[in-house]
Every structure is written in C-alpha cells, then in structure tokens.
Amino acid sequence: MKKMNENKKTFIALTIYVICMSLFLLVTMRSESDYYWHIKAGEYMFNHGILKKDVFSWYLYGKYWMSHEWLFEIILYSFKLVFGSAHLLVYGFVCMCSLQFIMFLANKEGYLKNVNFSMIWITLSMILIVFMQGRPHLISFNLLALTIWFLYDTYRNEDSKLIYFLPLISIIWANVHGGSSNLTYIFCFIFLIVGLFNFNRPKIYMNRLSKKQMLKYSIVAIVCMLCVNINIHGFKMFVYPYQNMMNKVMISNIAEWLPTNLNYPGHWVYVLVVVFIFFVMIFSKKKISFIDLALFGISIVLGFKNIRFWGYTYIIMSFVIFNYVGKRKLDIGTNTILIIVSVMLVAFFCLSTNNIHKQLNSGYLVKKDIEAIKKVKPKRLFNMYNYGGELIYNDIPVFIDGRADLYSNYNYLDYLSISDLRVNYIDLIEKYDFDYLLVSNQYSIDTYLKNNSDYEQIYENKEIILYKKIVN
C-alpha cells in the first residue's frame, strides 16, 4: 500500500513536471513569417470556403495551390477567434502538452521505474523549441507520436487493436499537414519489413513477427495509403510529399530543409541528443532490439538530412529509450525536487511574459512599414521572401511568400536571381515590370536600385527600403 501511494505521488509529480515543461517551452514561441499567411488563409477559408487556388499573389493569382495545410489554418484562425491575442500561446501549449502526455502515458511504467532519468529525458524535449511556431508541425508531432505508439503496441502485443486507429490518423494528417501524411503507412511498412528478420546476437536480436502481426501491419498500411487520398486534393496529396522531397529549388534555399551542419554551434544540440541516446542504448545491460535500432537509424538519417526532422528523433525514441534504462529505487526527496523545478519553470515563464509578447508581435515589418506600402497601393510589388507573410496578412498582394512549393515551379528561381543579382537579373526585372520594390539593404538588389536612376527611394526604415519605378 505504501509503495502504491509512493508511485501515485511520483506519477502526480511527473505529471506536474510535464505540464510545467510544456509551459516553459512557450518562452520561445514565435509567430515568424509563415504564421501570417497561415492565419490569413484560415480567415479566408473560414469566411469563403476552402482554397484550392491562390488569392494572395498578384503574379500567381488564380493558379492552382496545393493547400495541404487547410484544416490547420482553419483551426489556427478558430483559436484566434476564441482566445484573441493569446491564441498562439494556447495553440503551442495544447500541442506541446498533448505531445508530452502521449509519450508519457504510452510508457508510464518506463517513466516511473527511473524517475531521475525521466527528468533528464523530459528536459531534453527542449530540442523541440526550434519548432515552437504557429505552424502545423506541432500537430504533426502529435500524430507521429500516436503512430509510433500504436505500431509499437502491436509489435509487443499481437492482439492490440490500437493500430486500427491509424487510418483515421492518416485522414487527419492528410488535411492538417499533408506534406507529412505519408508517414503512417511508411512506418507500417518499416515495422513489417524489419519484422521479417529473426536472429540473436550477443548485443542485438530480432524476433520475427507472427503471421497475425504481419497481416495487421500489411492491411493497415494499405488502408492508410488509401485514406491519405481522402482530402480536398485527392490523389495529388498522395504524391505531394515525394514531390516536395525532390524539389531541389525548395530544399536548397528554405532554412528548415537544410541539412544538419556541424559548423553551426546551434546544430550541435541535435548531435548531443543523438549521442546521448546512443550511449544509453549501447551501454545498457539489455540487448538491443533490431526494430529499435532501425527506427533510431532512420530518424538520424532524416535529422541529418533536414533540420525539420530533429523533433522526430526525440519523439520516436521516447517509445524506445526507456527499454534500455535500468530500474532505480526512488531517491528520497525526488518528488520534492520535481515540484521545486516545476515551480521554477512556471516562474521563469511568468517573468518572460514581456519578452514572449515581443516575440509574438515582432515580425520583419512594423506598422509604419505597412502604412507606407499601403499608401502607394502597389499593383506589381517585388518583395523579399520573408516579407511575404506579413504583406498577405495586411491584404497587400505579393510577388512571393513562404509557400515555396507554390512558387518553385514559377518565379522562385527568378526571385533568387533578382534579389542576389544573379545571371539575367536585369532582364528579369524588366520581365515582371515591378512598379514598387520592397527590399532589404542586406541583399544586392538594394545596391542596384540605389544606383539606378530609373528607381526612386521613397521610404526607408532600418533595413527595409521601398523603391518606386520612375515612369518616363
């Protein structure tokens, strides 16, 4: 009875710590450029119906738009209607808290058997601060966690029925964040293929799946493939993730698609998490399951290929790592330490509210920038990529914005050539016949315009400069 009461207290203390850590992560919550066109798209669809054609760009107006995040955008706008200026914080907290609890409750015994390690592991969730933005990635993290949980549950218990929820997850994923919706059936096939092996070595082993398990993984994988097509774009959504991965223009220029680079100190955070997981597994007294090793390896490959996959490693390994951690008797005072640290996290969040407010309201453009642009009413505005979201938010038609998948087949390469004065940039400027150009003095295009008598600088605010084309 005493042990049961102690476990209950520890469970409550860990629960509080998980909630407070989720709150603490909001310290880094930010709006960033893409948020603005997401929320504007949500507002438009909430009032006028689902978008399948562009309505924000003067150049691509009416062109087909793969709005693969349409449901997220409506959800985000609904949060704004309900929670007002606090909607981003509420969205971030709900997503992060639910993610932490999915991982915690799916492996409650693992967390409770070694509370000291659990504290470290929950703290390592700070790697997710890179993704604390008003974007659909936070929802995708939750869907990924549920996917791995249900697949592992079937791996450990062939009679588990949780795997039958994956088709529903596929449908939700295809409409909330279609660019990642192929992961449900891909992971089904990974479990199925790895489960064909059967061997036992000194440090690694694999038990072949039963026929019942193989049948479940196979059927669910096929059904998930079909369910991905249940969305407003149909079969196009099924191939969309693969088209994205092969889009060299986008992958080479968008920050989140760039590979992990050890020359950047910030990227070492991911490497340290990977090394930590590796040492836990390799020095464990337990043998390593081949399925665990395979998922670890796949997540590392993804993480080093694109920084947008860093969070995948942490989420996937949350269902693995506790298998290799030994049981440890609860130290006296551990629950008290958990509560004290939790209080400190909440206090830090409260003390940071002013900075959080600034982060959520600090974009590339300020109010007077927008006023200056609206005053001249541009019809063919050239704008920097990062300014696009805020321009859309303020009902100013753009040349380009964060929807790189839309622009990559049309004017994205031209934008790069113009902004950096690459080959044929003069011909391209003449081709698009811009009436105004909103540029940054950090780009070569500003130097060209500044020294060209055909353009007049009519506004400047720090690095933001607006030029007008002089019509003779």
N, C-alpha and C positions, 0 to 999 in steps of 0.2 A: 504493500500500500504506500509506504514511504517513497519507494522507487517510482511508482506511478505518479505520485504528487510532484516529485522532482522533475520527471520527464515533462509533465504538464507545464510546470513553471518555465522549464527551458524552452519548450515549444512557444509559449507566450512571449518569452524574452526574445527569441529569434524572430518571431512574427513582428514584434515591435521594431526590431533592428532592420528587417527587410523594408518595412514601411518608411522608416526614417531615412534609410539609404536611398530609397526611391525619391523621397522629398529632397534630399541633399543633391541628387543628380540634376535637379531642376536649376541649380545655381548656374549651370552652363547652358540652359535653354535659350535659344535664339530664334529669331524669325528668318533670317537670311533671305537671299534674293528669290528663290523658288517659292517660298511661302506665299509671296504676294500674288503670283499668278494662280497658285493653287486656290487660294481663298476667293479670288475674283472669279475663277472658273466655277467654284462651288456656288457662289452667289448667282451667277448667270444661270446655272442649271437648276438651282432651287426655284428660280422665278420663271424660266423659259423652257425647261426641258433639257435632256441630256445632249451634250455637244459631241458631234462627230466631224464637224468642220471648224476650221479656225475662224475666230471672230476678233482676235486681238492684234493681228499684224496687218499693216496696210499693204505689205507686199504679198503675203500668202493668204489674204482674206478669202474665205470660201474653199480653200484647199482641204482635202481630207486630213483629219487629225486623229491619230490613234490615242484617244483619251483613255488610256489604260488605267488611270487612277481616279476615274469619275466618281466612284462611290466614296472614296476617301475625301474628295474635295467637297462633296455634299455634307459628309459627316463633319468635316472641319468647319464649314460655314454654319452648320447647325449648332456646333459648340459655341461659335461666336454669338449667335442669336441668344443662346441660353445664358452663357457666362460672361458675355461682354469682353472687356479688355483683359480678363483673366483666362480667356479660352485656351491660349497656348499652354499655360501652366497646367490647367486642368487636363488638357489632352496629353501632355507629357507625363503627368503624374499617373493618370489612369493606365496609360500604355506601359509605363515602366513598372508600376506596382503589380499589374496583372502578369507581366512577364516574370518578375521575380517570384511571384506566388505559384505560377505554373511550374517553374523549375524546383521550387521548394516543396510544394505539396506532392509532386510526382515522385520525389525521392526523400520523403520526410525522415525515414529511418536512417538514411545515409547522412543527412544533416545533423541528426541528433546523436549519432554514435561518436562523433568527434567535433564538439562544438567549437573548439579552438580553430580547427581547420575550416569549419563552416564560416566563421567570422572572416577569415582571410579570403575565402572564395567569394563571399558576398561583396566584400570590399573591392575585389578585382573587377566587379561589374562596372567600375568606373571607366573601364575601357569603352563603355557604351556612350560616354559623354560626347564622343565625336559625332554621334547621330542624334543628339538632343535638339531636334529642329521640328518645325511644323511641316513634316513630310510623312509619307505613308510608310517609311521604313520601320517606324516603331510598331505599327500594326503587323507588318511582315515578320518582325521578330517574334511576336506572339504566335503567329500562325506557324512559323518554323518550330518553335518550342513545342507546340501541340503535336505537330507532325512527328518529331523525333520521339516524343513521349509515347505516342500511340504505337509507333513502329517498334520501339524497344519493348513495350509491354507485350506485344505479340511474340517477340523474339524470346522473352523469358517465360511466357505462358501461352501456349498454343490455343488455349480456349478463350483468350482475351477477345472482347468484342469492340474495344476502343478503336481499332483500325478501321471499322466501318464508318467512322465519322470523317475519314479523310476525303471522300468525295465532296462532302459539304464544305470542308475547308478549301478544297480546290475551287469550288464555285465562288466562295467569298474572296479568295485570293485573286482570282482572275478579274474581279471587278474592283477590288480595293487597290491592288498594286500588281497589275497584270504582268509587269516585267519580271516578276519573280515567281509567277504562278506555276511554273513547270517543276518546282522543287518537290511537290508532293509525290508525283509519280516517279521522279528521278530517284528519290531516296527509297521508295518502294523497291525499285529495281536494284539499287545498291545492296539493300538487305538480302534480296533474293539471290543475287549473284555471289556475294560473299558467303551466303549460307549454303552454297553448293559444296564448299570445301569441308574436309574432315581430317584433322591431324592433331598431333600432340607433341610439342617440342618442349625442351627444358624451360623456356620462358614464355612461349606463346602457344596458343591452342585455338582450335575451332571445331565446334560440334555441328555437323550437318543438320540443316533444318529438317523437320519432319514433313511428310507429304502434306499434312494439314496446313502447316505454316507456309509451305511453298505455294499452295493453292490460294491461300489468303492474300499473300503478297502479290501474286500474279493477277488475280481478279481485281483487287483494289487498285493496282497500278493502271490496269486497262480502263477501269471505270473512271479513275481520276483524269486520265488522258481525255476521255470523252467529256467530263464535267468542265474541264478548262474551257471548252468551247461554248459553255453556257454564259454568255456575256453579250454586250451590245455590239461587239465587233465580230462575233462568231469565230470561225477557224483562224482568222487573222491573228487572234490572240495566242493561239497555239504556237505559231511560228515566230511571233514577235520577240520573245526573249532571245532566241537564237540569232535573229537579225541584229538585235542590239549588240550581242557579244561579238559579232563580226563587223560591226560598224567602226572601221578604223578611224574615221574622222572624229567621232564622238569619244572613243576610248583614248585617243591620243591627246585630247585637249580638255576634257572635263576632269576636274580635280578628283572626284570620287572614283573615277575609273582608272586612275593612275596606279601603277604597281607600288608595293611597299619598297621604299628606298632607304637603305641603312645610312645614307649620307645625311638624312634628316633626323635630328635628335628625337622629334616627336614620334617617329615611326618605331623607335626602339621600344616604346611601351608595348606594342603588339608583340614584338620579338620576345620581350621578357615574360609575357603571359604564356607564350608558346613554350619557352624554355622551362618555365615553372611546371606546366602540365607534363612535359616530357620527363622531368626528373621525378615527379610524383609517381608516374607510371613505371619508369624503368627501375626505380629503387623500391618499389612495392614488393612485399613478400608474396603477393599473389601473382599468378600467371596472367599474362595479357591476352584478352580475347581478341581474336583477329578482326572481328567486326568493330570493336572499339578502336583498334589501331587504324583500320581502314578509314573510319569516319574522321579520326584525328588527322590523318594524312590528307584526305580530301579537303578538309577545312583549312589546312595550312596552305595547300596549293592555291585555293581560292583567295585566301588572305594575302598571300604574297603577290598574286596576280593583280588584284584590285583592292584598294583600301576599304571599299564599301563592304567587303566581306569580313572585316575584322570581327564584327559582332557575332558572326556565325560560329566562329571557333569557340568563343565563350559559351554561347547558348548550347551548341551541340555537346560540348564536353561537360556541361552541367549535369547531363544524364549519364555520364561515364565516370568522371573523376572520383566520385565517392566509392566506387567499387575497389579502388586501389589505396584507400586510406584506412589505416588500422583503427580499431575501436580504442577510445581513450576515456578513462573514467573522468567524470565531470569534476573539474577543479573547484575548490571552494571559492566562492566569490565570482565565478564566471558569469552567472546570470546578472549579478550586480554590475559587472563591467559592461555587459551588453546594454543594460539600461542607461548607464552613465554615458557611454559612447553615443547611444541613440539620442539622448538629450543634447549632447554636444553638436550632433549633426543638425538637429532641429534649430538649435541656437544659431549655428552658422548660417543656415538658410534664412532665418529671420533677419540677421544682421546684414545679409546680402541683398535684401529686397530692393534697395535703391539701384544697385548695380544690375540686378535682374531686369528691373523696369527699363533701364537704359539699353540693355542688350536687346530687349524685345521691341524697342522703338527706334533703334539706331540702324538705319539702312545706309545705302550708298548715297541716297539723295535726301535732302532735307526739304522742309516745307517751301522755302523760298526758291529752291531749285525747280520744284514742280510748278510754282506760280509763274516763274519766268518762262518756262516751256509752254504752259497753257496760254500765256498771254499772246504768244506769236502764232498759235494754232497751226503747228506744222502738219503738212499733208504727207510728206515723204521724208520722215526723220531717220537719220542714221544715229544709232545709239550703241554704246558698249554693251556687251553681252550681259554683264552683271547688273546693268541698269534696267533691263527689260521688265523684270517682275514688278518693280515699283511703278514703272510707267503704265503698265497694264492696270495695276491697282488703282491708278489715278485717271483711268479712261483715256490714255494717250496711246494711239496706235504705234506699234513698234516695228523696227526692221528685224530684230532678233531678240530672243529672250531665253530662259533656261530650258525650253523644250527642244533640246539639241536633236532629239530623234526626229522632230518635225523638220527642222531646218537643214539637217545634214544632207538631204537629197536636193536641196535648192540653193540656198545662199550662204551656208555656214562657211565654206571654204573661201568664198568671196569676202565675207566679213573678216576673216583672219588676214587675208591679203591686204585689205584696206586698212585695218587697224594697225598692222605692223609694216605697212609699205612694202609688201612683197611684190613679186612679178605682176605686171599689168595693173597695178593698183589705180593708176590714172584712168585707164580705160574703164575700169570697174566703177569708179566714182561717176564717170560720165554716163555709164550704162544705167545706173539707178537714178541719176538726176536728183539727188537729195536737195531739198530746199533748206533744211537745217541739219546740223550735225552736232550731236551731244557727245563729247569725247572726254577722255581723261588725259591730263598732261603727263601721265606715266606711259603713254603709248606714242609711237612715232607719228601717227596720224595728226596729232596736235601740232607737231613741228611743221609738217607740210602745210596745214591750213593757216598757221600763223604767218608763214612766209609766202602765202599765195594771195595775190591782190583780188582774186575772184571771190574771196570769202572775208566776211567781217565778223570779228568777235563782238558779240552783243551781251554776253553775260559770263561772269566768272565767279566761282566760289570755291576757294581752296583748289582741289584738283579737278573740279567739274567745270568744263568750259562749253559754252554754246556758241556755235558759229552759224551765220546766215550766208547763204549763197547770194551774191550780188548779181541781179539780173540787169543786163545792159539793154 
